[in-house]
Amino acid sequence: MGDDFDANLPSVRQVQTLIKDNTEVEVKLVTSDLVVGKVRWQDNNCLCILDHYDQPTIVWKQSIVFIKPKVS
């Protein structure tokens, strides 16, 4: 990943939309763990996911397999 945060990339825009819409997501990690919550912020390297108790989890982007909206 480069040093500059490129807000024009489709993946970055998609995550920004999830943040703006306060959408609950499932984040699957390469360890097979599943993190569920709302994306609070993103930077070049990480995402911050807030769980149901508003506890933040910082996830390195390189450890993510996929991010998808949680189905109710």
PDB file of N, CA, C and O in Angstrom:
ATOM      1  N   MET A   1       0.831  -1.177   0.000  1.00  0.00           N
ATOM      2  CA  MET A   1       0.000   0.000   0.000  1.00  0.00           C
ATOM      3  C   MET A   1       0.873   1.236   0.000  1.00  0.00           C
ATOM      4  O   MET A   1       1.935   1.266   0.622  1.00  0.00           O
ATOM      5  N   GLY A   2       0.419   2.243  -0.697  1.00  0.00           N
ATOM      6  CA  GLY A   2       1.179   3.482  -0.774  1.00  0.00           C
ATOM      7  C   GLY A   2       1.038   4.304   0.487  1.00  0.00           C
ATOM      8  O   GLY A   2       0.279   3.968   1.396  1.00  0.00           O
ATOM      9  N   ASP A   3       1.792   5.394   0.516  1.00  0.00           N
ATOM     10  CA  ASP A   3       1.757   6.270   1.669  1.00  0.00           C
ATOM     11  C   ASP A   3       0.554   7.197   1.656  1.00  0.00           C
ATOM     12  O   ASP A   3       0.099   7.643   2.709  1.00  0.00           O
ATOM     13  N   ASP A   4       0.033   7.491   0.458  1.00  0.00           N
ATOM     14  CA  ASP A   4      -1.087   8.416   0.352  1.00  0.00           C
ATOM     15  C   ASP A   4      -2.406   7.666   0.375  1.00  0.00           C
ATOM     16  O   ASP A   4      -2.564   6.644  -0.293  1.00  0.00           O
ATOM     17  N   PHE A   5      -3.351   8.181   1.148  1.00  0.00           N
ATOM     18  CA  PHE A   5      -4.691   7.604   1.223  1.00  0.00           C
ATOM     19  C   PHE A   5      -5.447   8.040  -0.018  1.00  0.00           C
ATOM     20  O   PHE A   5      -5.690   9.231  -0.207  1.00  0.00           O
ATOM     21  N   ASP A   6      -5.821   7.093  -0.864  1.00  0.00           N
ATOM     22  CA  ASP A   6      -6.480   7.410  -2.127  1.00  0.00           C
ATOM     23  C   ASP A   6      -7.987   7.200  -2.000  1.00  0.00           C
ATOM     24  O   ASP A   6      -8.483   6.084  -2.158  1.00  0.00           O
ATOM     25  N   ALA A   7      -8.704   8.273  -1.715  1.00  0.00           N
ATOM     26  CA  ALA A   7     -10.155   8.204  -1.522  1.00  0.00           C
ATOM     27  C   ALA A   7     -10.900   7.954  -2.823  1.00  0.00           C
ATOM     28  O   ALA A   7     -12.119   7.781  -2.803  1.00  0.00           O
ATOM     29  N   ASN A   8     -10.202   7.928  -3.956  1.00  0.00           N
ATOM     30  CA  ASN A   8     -10.843   7.655  -5.237  1.00  0.00           C
ATOM     31  C   ASN A   8     -10.924   6.177  -5.564  1.00  0.00           C
ATOM     32  O   ASN A   8     -11.625   5.793  -6.501  1.00  0.00           O
ATOM     33  N   LEU A   9     -10.227   5.341  -4.815  1.00  0.00           N
ATOM     34  CA  LEU A   9     -10.286   3.902  -5.063  1.00  0.00           C
ATOM     35  C   LEU A   9     -11.676   3.377  -4.717  1.00  0.00           C
ATOM     36  O   LEU A   9     -12.246   3.766  -3.698  1.00  0.00           O
ATOM     37  N   PRO A  10     -12.228   2.500  -5.553  1.00  0.00           N
ATOM     38  CA  PRO A  10     -13.569   1.974  -5.288  1.00  0.00           C
ATOM     39  C   PRO A  10     -13.698   1.301  -3.922  1.00  0.00           C
ATOM     40  O   PRO A  10     -14.715   1.459  -3.247  1.00  0.00           O
ATOM     41  N   SER A  11     -12.686   0.563  -3.516  1.00  0.00           N
ATOM     42  CA  SER A  11     -12.767  -0.119  -2.217  1.00  0.00           C
ATOM     43  C   SER A  11     -12.812   0.884  -1.071  1.00  0.00           C
ATOM     44  O   SER A  11     -13.543   0.683  -0.102  1.00  0.00           O
ATOM     45  N   VAL A  12     -12.051   1.943  -1.170  1.00  0.00           N
ATOM     46  CA  VAL A  12     -12.041   2.983  -0.140  1.00  0.00           C
ATOM     47  C   VAL A  12     -13.396   3.684  -0.101  1.00  0.00           C
ATOM     48  O   VAL A  12     -13.943   3.921   0.976  1.00  0.00           O
ATOM     49  N   ARG A  13     -13.928   4.011  -1.255  1.00  0.00           N
ATOM     50  CA  ARG A  13     -15.243   4.667  -1.323  1.00  0.00           C
ATOM     51  C   ARG A  13     -16.332   3.769  -0.739  1.00  0.00           C
ATOM     52  O   ARG A  13     -17.224   4.243  -0.035  1.00  0.00           O
ATOM     53  N   GLN A  14     -16.254   2.475  -1.035  1.00  0.00           N
ATOM     54  CA  GLN A  14     -17.259   1.529  -0.521  1.00  0.00           C
ATOM     55  C   GLN A  14     -17.228   1.478   1.000  1.00  0.00           C
ATOM     56  O   GLN A  14     -18.276   1.493   1.646  1.00  0.00           O
ATOM     57  N   VAL A  15     -16.024   1.418   1.576  1.00  0.00           N
ATOM     58  CA  VAL A  15     -15.910   1.397   3.038  1.00  0.00           C
ATOM     59  C   VAL A  15     -16.391   2.728   3.615  1.00  0.00           C
ATOM     60  O   VAL A  15     -17.048   2.747   4.656  1.00  0.00           O
ATOM     61  N   GLN A  16     -16.070   3.842   2.949  1.00  0.00           N
ATOM     62  CA  GLN A  16     -16.546   5.149   3.423  1.00  0.00           C
ATOM     63  C   GLN A  16     -18.075   5.195   3.434  1.00  0.00           C
ATOM     64  O   GLN A  16     -18.665   5.799   4.330  1.00  0.00           O
ATOM     65  N   THR A  17     -18.719   4.569   2.455  1.00  0.00           N
ATOM     66  CA  THR A  17     -20.173   4.506   2.429  1.00  0.00           C
ATOM     67  C   THR A  17     -20.697   3.687   3.606  1.00  0.00           C
ATOM     68  O   THR A  17     -21.702   4.056   4.215  1.00  0.00           O
ATOM     69  N   LEU A  18     -20.030   2.582   3.932  1.00  0.00           N
ATOM     70  CA  LEU A  18     -20.426   1.776   5.090  1.00  0.00           C
ATOM     71  C   LEU A  18     -20.325   2.597   6.374  1.00  0.00           C
ATOM     72  O   LEU A  18     -21.170   2.484   7.262  1.00  0.00           O
ATOM     73  N   ILE A  19     -19.276   3.428   6.462  1.00  0.00           N
ATOM     74  CA  ILE A  19     -19.096   4.289   7.637  1.00  0.00           C
ATOM     75  C   ILE A  19     -20.216   5.325   7.691  1.00  0.00           C
ATOM     76  O   ILE A  19     -20.861   5.501   8.725  1.00  0.00           O
ATOM     77  N   LYS A  20     -20.438   6.005   6.571  1.00  0.00           N
ATOM     78  CA  LYS A  20     -21.438   7.078   6.506  1.00  0.00           C
ATOM     79  C   LYS A  20     -22.840   6.565   6.824  1.00  0.00           C
ATOM     80  O   LYS A  20     -23.607   7.223   7.526  1.00  0.00           O
ATOM     81  N   ASP A  21     -23.169   5.372   6.295  1.00  0.00           N
ATOM     82  CA  ASP A  21     -24.504   4.796   6.484  1.00  0.00           C
ATOM     83  C   ASP A  21     -24.638   4.040   7.804  1.00  0.00           C
ATOM     84  O   ASP A  21     -25.717   3.543   8.125  1.00  0.00           O
ATOM     85  N   ASN A  22     -23.545   3.949   8.574  1.00  0.00           N
ATOM     86  CA  ASN A  22     -23.556   3.264   9.872  1.00  0.00           C
ATOM     87  C   ASN A  22     -24.025   1.812   9.726  1.00  0.00           C
ATOM     88  O   ASN A  22     -24.784   1.304  10.553  1.00  0.00           O
ATOM     89  N   THR A  23     -23.561   1.160   8.664  1.00  0.00           N
ATOM     90  CA  THR A  23     -23.977  -0.199   8.328  1.00  0.00           C
ATOM     91  C   THR A  23     -23.216  -1.227   9.152  1.00  0.00           C
ATOM     92  O   THR A  23     -21.993  -1.155   9.273  1.00  0.00           O
ATOM     93  N   GLU A  24     -23.944  -2.182   9.716  1.00  0.00           N
ATOM     94  CA  GLU A  24     -23.289  -3.277  10.425  1.00  0.00           C
ATOM     95  C   GLU A  24     -22.683  -4.224   9.393  1.00  0.00           C
ATOM     96  O   GLU A  24     -23.321  -4.562   8.397  1.00  0.00           O
ATOM     97  N   VAL A  25     -21.446  -4.646   9.643  1.00  0.00           N
ATOM     98  CA  VAL A  25     -20.728  -5.477   8.680  1.00  0.00           C
ATOM     99  C   VAL A  25     -20.157  -6.727   9.342  1.00  0.00           C
ATOM    100  O   VAL A  25     -20.022  -6.808  10.563  1.00  0.00           O
ATOM    101  N   GLU A  26     -19.830  -7.689   8.500  1.00  0.00           N
ATOM    102  CA  GLU A  26     -19.051  -8.862   8.888  1.00  0.00           C
ATOM    103  C   GLU A  26     -17.712  -8.739   8.198  1.00  0.00           C
ATOM    104  O   GLU A  26     -17.645  -8.536   6.986  1.00  0.00           O
ATOM    105  N   VAL A  27     -16.643  -8.862   8.973  1.00  0.00           N
ATOM    106  CA  VAL A  27     -15.287  -8.792   8.447  1.00  0.00           C
ATOM    107  C   VAL A  27     -14.632 -10.140   8.696  1.00  0.00           C
ATOM    108  O   VAL A  27     -14.356 -10.501   9.840  1.00  0.00           O
ATOM    109  N   LYS A  28     -14.383 -10.885   7.624  1.00  0.00           N
ATOM    110  CA  LYS A  28     -13.745 -12.197   7.724  1.00  0.00           C
ATOM    111  C   LYS A  28     -12.238 -12.001   7.641  1.00  0.00           C
ATOM    112  O   LYS A  28     -11.749 -11.307   6.749  1.00  0.00           O
ATOM    113  N   LEU A  29     -11.498 -12.610   8.567  1.00  0.00           N
ATOM    114  CA  LEU A  29     -10.050 -12.470   8.610  1.00  0.00           C
ATOM    115  C   LEU A  29      -9.361 -13.729   8.100  1.00  0.00           C
ATOM    116  O   LEU A  29      -9.969 -14.798   8.052  1.00  0.00           O
ATOM    117  N   VAL A  30      -8.110 -13.603   7.726  1.00  0.00           N
ATOM    118  CA  VAL A  30      -7.345 -14.745   7.217  1.00  0.00           C
ATOM    119  C   VAL A  30      -7.206 -15.839   8.271  1.00  0.00           C
ATOM    120  O   VAL A  30      -6.911 -16.987   7.939  1.00  0.00           O
ATOM    121  N   THR A  31      -7.419 -15.485   9.547  1.00  0.00           N
ATOM    122  CA  THR A  31      -7.366 -16.467  10.637  1.00  0.00           C
ATOM    123  C   THR A  31      -8.676 -17.227  10.772  1.00  0.00           C
ATOM    124  O   THR A  31      -8.809 -18.081  11.649  1.00  0.00           O
ATOM    125  N   SER A  32      -9.649 -16.926   9.911  1.00  0.00           N
ATOM    126  CA  SER A  32     -11.011 -17.476   9.925  1.00  0.00           C
ATOM    127  C   SER A  32     -11.892 -16.842  10.990  1.00  0.00           C
ATOM    128  O   SER A  32     -13.054 -17.224  11.129  1.00  0.00           O
ATOM    129  N   ASP A  33     -11.363 -15.872  11.755  1.00  0.00           N
ATOM    130  CA  ASP A  33     -12.198 -15.145  12.709  1.00  0.00           C
ATOM    131  C   ASP A  33     -13.171 -14.261  11.942  1.00  0.00           C
ATOM    132  O   ASP A  33     -12.894 -13.829  10.823  1.00  0.00           O
ATOM    133  N   LEU A  34     -14.308 -14.004  12.563  1.00  0.00           N
ATOM    134  CA  LEU A  34     -15.306 -13.115  11.991  1.00  0.00           C
ATOM    135  C   LEU A  34     -15.531 -11.983  12.982  1.00  0.00           C
ATOM    136  O   LEU A  34     -15.923 -12.219  14.125  1.00  0.00           O
ATOM    137  N   VAL A  35     -15.282 -10.757  12.544  1.00  0.00           N
ATOM    138  CA  VAL A  35     -15.502  -9.572  13.381  1.00  0.00           C
ATOM    139  C   VAL A  35     -16.786  -8.923  12.894  1.00  0.00           C
ATOM    140  O   VAL A  35     -16.931  -8.640  11.705  1.00  0.00           O
ATOM    141  N   VAL A  36     -17.725  -8.685  13.815  1.00  0.00           N
ATOM    142  CA  VAL A  36     -19.014  -8.104  13.470  1.00  0.00           C
ATOM    143  C   VAL A  36     -19.158  -6.770  14.192  1.00  0.00           C
ATOM    144  O   VAL A  36     -18.890  -6.669  15.389  1.00  0.00           O
ATOM    145  N   GLY A  37     -19.577  -5.762  13.461  1.00  0.00           N
ATOM    146  CA  GLY A  37     -19.788  -4.450  14.052  1.00  0.00           C
ATOM    147  C   GLY A  37     -19.916  -3.405  12.975  1.00  0.00           C
ATOM    148  O   GLY A  37     -20.222  -3.713  11.823  1.00  0.00           O
ATOM    149  N   LYS A  38     -19.679  -2.153  13.361  1.00  0.00           N
ATOM    150  CA  LYS A  38     -19.776  -1.034  12.424  1.00  0.00           C
ATOM    151  C   LYS A  38     -18.402  -0.421  12.233  1.00  0.00           C
ATOM    152  O   LYS A  38     -17.656  -0.223  13.192  1.00  0.00           O
ATOM    153  N   VAL A  39     -18.078  -0.123  10.981  1.00  0.00           N
ATOM    154  CA  VAL A  39     -16.780   0.483  10.686  1.00  0.00           C
ATOM    155  C   VAL A  39     -16.819   1.922  11.181  1.00  0.00           C
ATOM    156  O   VAL A  39     -17.684   2.701  10.781  1.00  0.00           O
ATOM    157  N   ARG A  40     -15.884   2.267  12.046  1.00  0.00           N
ATOM    158  CA  ARG A  40     -15.819   3.622  12.598  1.00  0.00           C
ATOM    159  C   ARG A  40     -14.946   4.519  11.726  1.00  0.00           C
ATOM    160  O   ARG A  40     -15.312   5.657  11.429  1.00  0.00           O
ATOM    161  N   TRP A  41     -13.772   3.991  11.311  1.00  0.00           N
ATOM    162  CA  TRP A  41     -12.853   4.747  10.461  1.00  0.00           C
ATOM    163  C   TRP A  41     -11.946   3.788   9.723  1.00  0.00           C
ATOM    164  O   TRP A  41     -11.871   2.602  10.046  1.00  0.00           O
ATOM    165  N   GLN A  42     -11.252   4.322   8.717  1.00  0.00           N
ATOM    166  CA  GLN A  42     -10.234   3.566   7.993  1.00  0.00           C
ATOM    167  C   GLN A  42      -9.072   4.493   7.697  1.00  0.00           C
ATOM    168  O   GLN A  42      -9.240   5.705   7.560  1.00  0.00           O
ATOM    169  N   ASP A  43      -7.885   3.899   7.600  1.00  0.00           N
ATOM    170  CA  ASP A  43      -6.720   4.626   7.099  1.00  0.00           C
ATOM    171  C   ASP A  43      -6.033   3.712   6.094  1.00  0.00           C
ATOM    172  O   ASP A  43      -6.621   2.719   5.665  1.00  0.00           O
ATOM    173  N   ASN A  44      -4.814   4.025   5.717  1.00  0.00           N
ATOM    174  CA  ASN A  44      -4.114   3.202   4.722  1.00  0.00           C
ATOM    175  C   ASN A  44      -3.928   1.758   5.173  1.00  0.00           C
ATOM    176  O   ASN A  44      -3.927   0.845   4.346  1.00  0.00           O
ATOM    177  N   ASN A  45      -3.771   1.545   6.478  1.00  0.00           N
ATOM    178  CA  ASN A  45      -3.398   0.223   6.970  1.00  0.00           C
ATOM    179  C   ASN A  45      -4.485  -0.521   7.725  1.00  0.00           C
ATOM    180  O   ASN A  45      -4.487  -1.752   7.753  1.00  0.00           O
ATOM    181  N   CYS A  46      -5.406   0.204   8.334  1.00  0.00           N
ATOM    182  CA  CYS A  46      -6.327  -0.420   9.278  1.00  0.00           C
ATOM    183  C   CYS A  46      -7.763   0.055   9.119  1.00  0.00           C
ATOM    184  O   CYS A  46      -8.048   1.080   8.500  1.00  0.00           O
ATOM    185  N   LEU A  47      -8.665  -0.748   9.717  1.00  0.00           N
ATOM    186  CA  LEU A  47     -10.054  -0.369   9.929  1.00  0.00           C
ATOM    187  C   LEU A  47     -10.307  -0.443  11.432  1.00  0.00           C
ATOM    188  O   LEU A  47      -9.697  -1.253  12.130  1.00  0.00           O
ATOM    189  N   CYS A  48     -11.191   0.389  11.918  1.00  0.00           N
ATOM    190  CA  CYS A  48     -11.646   0.280  13.301  1.00  0.00           C
ATOM    191  C   CYS A  48     -13.095  -0.181  13.261  1.00  0.00           C
ATOM    192  O   CYS A  48     -13.949   0.479  12.668  1.00  0.00           O
ATOM    193  N   ILE A  49     -13.368  -1.317  13.895  1.00  0.00           N
ATOM    194  CA  ILE A  49     -14.709  -1.876  13.958  1.00  0.00           C
ATOM    195  C   ILE A  49     -15.215  -1.744  15.391  1.00  0.00           C
ATOM    196  O   ILE A  49     -14.552  -2.190  16.327  1.00  0.00           O
ATOM    197  N   LEU A  50     -16.395  -1.131  15.567  1.00  0.00           N
ATOM    198  CA  LEU A  50     -17.025  -1.038  16.879  1.00  0.00           C
ATOM    199  C   LEU A  50     -18.030  -2.174  17.018  1.00  0.00           C
ATOM    200  O   LEU A  50     -18.916  -2.335  16.179  1.00  0.00           O
ATOM    201  N   ASP A  51     -17.885  -2.966  18.092  1.00  0.00           N
ATOM    202  CA  ASP A  51     -18.817  -4.082  18.300  1.00  0.00           C
ATOM    203  C   ASP A  51     -20.100  -3.581  18.968  1.00  0.00           C
ATOM    204  O   ASP A  51     -20.298  -2.377  19.128  1.00  0.00           O
ATOM    205  N   HIS A  52     -20.957  -4.510  19.350  1.00  0.00           N
ATOM    206  CA  HIS A  52     -22.254  -4.163  19.942  1.00  0.00           C
ATOM    207  C   HIS A  52     -22.126  -3.427  21.276  1.00  0.00           C
ATOM    208  O   HIS A  52     -23.072  -2.783  21.728  1.00  0.00           O
ATOM    209  N   TYR A  53     -20.957  -3.527  21.899  1.00  0.00           N
ATOM    210  CA  TYR A  53     -20.711  -2.855  23.179  1.00  0.00           C
ATOM    211  C   TYR A  53     -19.895  -1.580  22.980  1.00  0.00           C
ATOM    212  O   TYR A  53     -19.376  -1.018  23.944  1.00  0.00           O
ATOM    213  N   ASP A  54     -19.780  -1.121  21.731  1.00  0.00           N
ATOM    214  CA  ASP A  54     -18.972   0.051  21.372  1.00  0.00           C
ATOM    215  C   ASP A  54     -17.495  -0.120  21.725  1.00  0.00           C
ATOM    216  O   ASP A  54     -16.788   0.858  21.969  1.00  0.00           O
ATOM    217  N   GLN A  55     -17.041  -1.365  21.748  1.00  0.00           N
ATOM    218  CA  GLN A  55     -15.627  -1.649  21.965  1.00  0.00           C
ATOM    219  C   GLN A  55     -14.930  -1.671  20.607  1.00  0.00           C
ATOM    220  O   GLN A  55     -15.360  -2.387  19.703  1.00  0.00           O
ATOM    221  N   PRO A  56     -13.852  -0.888  20.457  1.00  0.00           N
ATOM    222  CA  PRO A  56     -13.164  -0.840  19.158  1.00  0.00           C
ATOM    223  C   PRO A  56     -12.219  -2.024  18.956  1.00  0.00           C
ATOM    224  O   PRO A  56     -11.537  -2.459  19.884  1.00  0.00           O
ATOM    225  N   THR A  57     -12.196  -2.523  17.749  1.00  0.00           N
ATOM    226  CA  THR A  57     -11.214  -3.514  17.329  1.00  0.00           C
ATOM    227  C   THR A  57     -10.496  -2.941  16.117  1.00  0.00           C
ATOM    228  O   THR A  57     -11.132  -2.590  15.124  1.00  0.00           O
ATOM    229  N   ILE A  58      -9.190  -2.847  16.196  1.00  0.00           N
ATOM    230  CA  ILE A  58      -8.394  -2.371  15.070  1.00  0.00           C
ATOM    231  C   ILE A  58      -7.982  -3.594  14.252  1.00  0.00           C
ATOM    232  O   ILE A  58      -7.378  -4.530  14.776  1.00  0.00           O
ATOM    233  N   VAL A  59      -8.316  -3.573  12.971  1.00  0.00           N
ATOM    234  CA  VAL A  59      -8.032  -4.699  12.081  1.00  0.00           C
ATOM    235  C   VAL A  59      -7.091  -4.222  10.981  1.00  0.00           C
ATOM    236  O   VAL A  59      -7.379  -3.243  10.293  1.00  0.00           O
ATOM    237  N   TRP A  60      -5.967  -4.915  10.817  1.00  0.00           N
ATOM    238  CA  TRP A  60      -5.049  -4.603   9.722  1.00  0.00           C
ATOM    239  C   TRP A  60      -5.709  -5.018   8.411  1.00  0.00           C
ATOM    240  O   TRP A  60      -6.198  -6.142   8.294  1.00  0.00           O
ATOM    241  N   LYS A  61      -5.728  -4.128   7.429  1.00  0.00           N
ATOM    242  CA  LYS A  61      -6.365  -4.421   6.140  1.00  0.00           C
ATOM    243  C   LYS A  61      -5.773  -5.659   5.476  1.00  0.00           C
ATOM    244  O   LYS A  61      -6.489  -6.401   4.805  1.00  0.00           O
ATOM    245  N   GLN A  62      -4.476  -5.889   5.656  1.00  0.00           N
ATOM    246  CA  GLN A  62      -3.842  -7.046   5.018  1.00  0.00           C
ATOM    247  C   GLN A  62      -4.348  -8.368   5.594  1.00  0.00           C
ATOM    248  O   GLN A  62      -4.100  -9.422   5.009  1.00  0.00           O
ATOM    249  N   SER A  63      -5.053  -8.336   6.730  1.00  0.00           N
ATOM    250  CA  SER A  63      -5.572  -9.567   7.325  1.00  0.00           C
ATOM    251  C   SER A  63      -7.022  -9.842   6.931  1.00  0.00           C
ATOM    252  O   SER A  63      -7.599 -10.843   7.357  1.00  0.00           O
ATOM    253  N   ILE A  64      -7.619  -8.955   6.116  1.00  0.00           N
ATOM    254  CA  ILE A  64      -9.024  -9.088   5.750  1.00  0.00           C
ATOM    255  C   ILE A  64      -9.193  -9.956   4.503  1.00  0.00           C
ATOM    256  O   ILE A  64      -8.518  -9.761   3.492  1.00  0.00           O
ATOM    257  N   VAL A  65     -10.113 -10.919   4.603  1.00  0.00           N
ATOM    258  CA  VAL A  65     -10.498 -11.736   3.450  1.00  0.00           C
ATOM    259  C   VAL A  65     -11.645 -11.041   2.727  1.00  0.00           C
ATOM    260  O   VAL A  65     -11.606 -10.881   1.507  1.00  0.00           O
ATOM    261  N   PHE A  66     -12.684 -10.620   3.490  1.00  0.00           N
ATOM    262  CA  PHE A  66     -13.776  -9.863   2.885  1.00  0.00           C
ATOM    263  C   PHE A  66     -14.483  -9.029   3.942  1.00  0.00           C
ATOM    264  O   PHE A  66     -14.365  -9.271   5.143  1.00  0.00           O
ATOM    265  N   ILE A  67     -15.227  -8.032   3.448  1.00  0.00           N
ATOM    266  CA  ILE A  67     -16.121  -7.215   4.275  1.00  0.00           C
ATOM    267  C   ILE A  67     -17.461  -7.230   3.567  1.00  0.00           C
ATOM    268  O   ILE A  67     -17.532  -6.992   2.361  1.00  0.00           O
ATOM    269  N   LYS A  68     -18.536  -7.509   4.314  1.00  0.00           N
ATOM    270  CA  LYS A  68     -19.862  -7.469   3.695  1.00  0.00           C
ATOM    271  C   LYS A  68     -20.879  -6.995   4.718  1.00  0.00           C
ATOM    272  O   LYS A  68     -20.719  -7.211   5.919  1.00  0.00           O
ATOM    273  N   PRO A  69     -21.929  -6.343   4.225  1.00  0.00           N
ATOM    274  CA  PRO A  69     -22.996  -5.931   5.128  1.00  0.00           C
ATOM    275  C   PRO A  69     -23.602  -7.152   5.811  1.00  0.00           C
ATOM    276  O   PRO A  69     -23.799  -8.191   5.181  1.00  0.00           O
ATOM    277  N   LYS A  70     -23.893  -7.022   7.089  1.00  0.00           N
ATOM    278  CA  LYS A  70     -24.484  -8.142   7.854  1.00  0.00           C
ATOM    279  C   LYS A  70     -25.955  -8.262   7.495  1.00  0.00           C
ATOM    280  O   LYS A  70     -26.679  -7.268   7.432  1.00  0.00           O
ATOM    281  N   VAL A  71     -26.384  -9.495   7.261  1.00  0.00           N
ATOM    282  CA  VAL A  71     -27.785  -9.738   6.961  1.00  0.00           C
ATOM    283  C   VAL A  71     -28.506  -9.981   8.283  1.00  0.00           C
ATOM    284  O   VAL A  71     -28.026 -10.730   9.134  1.00  0.00           O
ATOM    285  N   SER A  72     -29.648  -9.349   8.445  1.00  0.00           N
ATOM    286  CA  SER A  72     -30.401  -9.462   9.700  1.00  0.00           C
ATOM    287  C   SER A  72     -31.014 -10.835   9.848  1.00  0.00           C
ATOM    288  O   SER A  72     -31.683 -11.108  10.845  1.00  0.00           O
TER     289      SER A  72
END
